[in-house]
Every structure is written in C-alpha cells, then in structure tokens.
Amino acid sequence: MGIEQYLSGRGRPGHEAAIAALLQRLARLSRDVPGCLECELHLPDAGRAEWWLRANWASATALWRATATAAPLLDELLRDHCLHLRAGTTAEAC
C-alpha cells in the first residue's frame, strides 16, 4: 500500500523567506524518514502564490513517524507564517 501526502498553503506577506526555510527543513526531514519514497517541494517565485509539498510513503507507519517528527515545524509554519494550510492523504495499492 502506498500513501501520498499533500500539504499546501499561502503565506502571510513578508514571510516568504521564513516559509521557504521551514519548508526546506521539512522536506529534508521527510526525505530522511525511513519509508519516504519521494518528497517534492514547490516554492513560488514571488508574491503570495501557493506553495506545496507532496510526499509518497511506503506505509502508514512511515507517514505517522514523519508527521510526529515534523509537528513542531508544522506548528510554527501555521501559527507564525501562514494565512491558510491544507493537508490530505490518499492511499493506493502498489
């Protein structure tokens, strides 16, 4: 079973550098978790365009491990820098 995870959002004006740094840390952290099959980050060129992070996980255990590890970064991202944040997962047979 493969699990795809989506995270996207729009940042507060003037917070682009902080958001980019947090998301890059989050992507590196995700890639280091055993069971991460792929992790892709899109940062906007300028302005308040939406950013997104997509990851594929080998198992629910890997996804939960990554989520628990990333919780402090996600908390900071939402609390201090984002206007909105969306997340979701889909499971599909491998």
C-alpha positions in Angstrom: 0.0 0.0 0.0 1.4 3.4 -0.9 0.3 6.7 0.7 0.5 10.1 -0.9 0.5 13.1 1.4 -0.2 16.7 0.3 0.4 19.9 2.1 -0.2 23.3 0.6 -0.7 26.8 1.8 -0.4 30.5 1.3 1.9 32.6 3.4 1.5 36.0 5.1 3.0 38.9 3.2 6.6 39.4 4.1 7.1 35.9 5.5 8.3 34.3 2.2 11.9 33.7 3.4 10.8 32.2 6.7 8.3 29.9 5.0 10.9 28.8 2.4 13.4 27.9 5.2 10.8 26.0 7.2 9.6 24.1 4.1 13.1 23.2 3.0 13.8 21.8 6.5 10.5 19.9 6.4 11.3 18.4 3.0 14.8 17.4 4.2 13.4 15.9 7.4 10.8 14.0 5.4 13.3 12.6 3.0 15.4 11.3 5.9 12.5 9.3 7.4 12.7 5.6 6.6 9.8 4.7 4.2 9.8 8.0 2.3 9.7 7.0 -1.3 9.6 10.5 -2.7 9.3 14.1 -1.5 8.8 17.1 -3.8 8.6 20.8 -2.7 7.4 23.7 -4.8 8.1 27.2 -3.6 6.6 30.2 -5.5 8.9 32.6 -7.4 7.4 35.7 -5.8 4.4 37.2 -4.2 1.7 35.3 -2.3 1.5 32.3 -4.7 0.6 29.0 -3.2 3.4 26.6 -2.1 3.1 22.8 -1.8 4.8 19.7 -0.6 4.0 16.2 -1.8 5.4 13.0 -0.3 4.9 9.3 -1.0 5.2 6.9 1.9 5.8 3.1 1.9 3.4 2.6 4.8 1.1 4.3 7.3 3.8 3.8 10.0 6.3 5.8 7.9 3.7 8.6 7.4 2.9 8.8 11.1 6.6 8.8 12.0 7.2 11.7 9.7 4.2 13.6 10.9 5.2 13.2 14.5 8.8 14.3 13.7 7.5 17.3 11.7 4.9 18.5 14.2 7.0 21.4 15.6 7.8 22.7 12.1 4.2 22.5 11.0 3.1 24.2 14.2 5.5 27.1 13.6 4.5 27.3 9.9 0.8 27.6 10.7 1.0 29.7 13.8 3.5 32.2 12.7 3.6 32.4 8.9 0.6 31.1 7.0 -2.7 32.5 6.1 -4.1 29.0 5.4 -2.8 25.5 5.3 -4.4 22.4 3.6 -3.4 18.8 4.1 -4.6 15.4 2.9 -3.6 11.9 2.2 -4.6 9.3 -0.4 -3.8 5.6 -0.2 -3.4 3.4 -3.3 -2.3 -0.1 -4.0 1.3 -0.5 -5.1 
